[in-house]
Amino acid sequence: MQREYDTFITNQLRAAQTQSSGLTARYEQMSKIDNMLSTSTSSLATQMQDFFTSLQTLVSNAEDPAARQALIGKSEGLVNQFKTTDQYLRDQDKQVNIAIGASVDQINNYAKQIASLNDQISRLTGVGAGASPNNLLDQRDQLVSELNQIVGVEVSVQDGGTYNITMPMVTHWFREVRRGNWRQFLPAPTLLVRLSLTLMGRQAILRSRRNY
């Protein structure tokens, strides 16, 4: 049975999968933070706007006791909202790093399975005088596709039909430990993401940074 396979189309599909998965993950995380900072009636942006409105009112009516009391109340509300936002960002920080650890486990599991299939395919191809073990090839391609949805991969075919898979993002951010014919990845301390809030005038800007 002839196995239909187009390298160009497969590579294009992998690239599209990687982009789609990355954008989806980014949207899910940033939308949560955006809701916290700007869209709800009790958001940080709303509290800041109320504070500055009360401040402007007091400037225009410096002798008005009610305006002073209103500003004190808005100040306390803003402080409490900062505390709430800070705790939320800390919780998000923990969740992101838990998710990173889970992804590393998945990556290692896929790498191990693909390495095993590489060995089987290489042996069977040699024994069968070049015959293609289609079932194993399909299994390997499926695993590569699933791995690619977690982290972008680049695939090159070596002698014997084995796949040499590189993961630029993973090798850049993770420590690796060689395990025979595959590499196990471990989260590096530099990968841990930290979310910080910067105030520029009246605008709250969220930034993510990595510990170095």
MOVEN-V430134 format. One line per field, one symbol per residue. ss: DSSP state (@ for helix, = for strand, . for the rest). phi: phi as a letter, one per 20 degrees, with the letter a starting at -180 (. if undefined). burial: # if it has 16 or more other C-alpha atoms within 10 Angstrom, else .. A space follows every 10 residues. Layout:
# MOVEN-V430134
ss->???
phi->???
burial->???
This chain:
# MOVEN-V430134
ss->......@@@@ @@@@@@@@@@ @@@@@@@@@@ @@@@@@@@@. ...@@@@@@@ @@@@@@@@@@ ....@@@@@@ @@@@@@@@@@ @@@@@@@@@@ @@@@@@@@@@ @@@@@@@@@@ @@@@@@@@@@ @@@@@@@... ...@@@@@@@ @@@@@@@@@@ ...====.@@ @.====.@@@ @@@======. .======.@@ @.======== ..======== ..
phi->.eeebdffff ffffffffff ffffffffff ffffffecee fdffffffff ffffffffff cfeeffffff ffffffffff fffffgffff ffgfffffff ffffffgfff fffffffgff fffffffeln fefgffffff fffffffffe bgccdceegn mfedddcgff ffdcfccfcm ebdedcfegf fgecdcddec mddedecdbd fd
burial->.......... ...##.##.. #......... ..#..###.. ..######## #..##.##.. ......##.# #..##.##.. ##..#...#. .##..##..# ..###.##.# ##.##.#### ##.##..... .##...#..# ..######## ###....... ###.#....# ..####.... .######... ####...... .......... ..
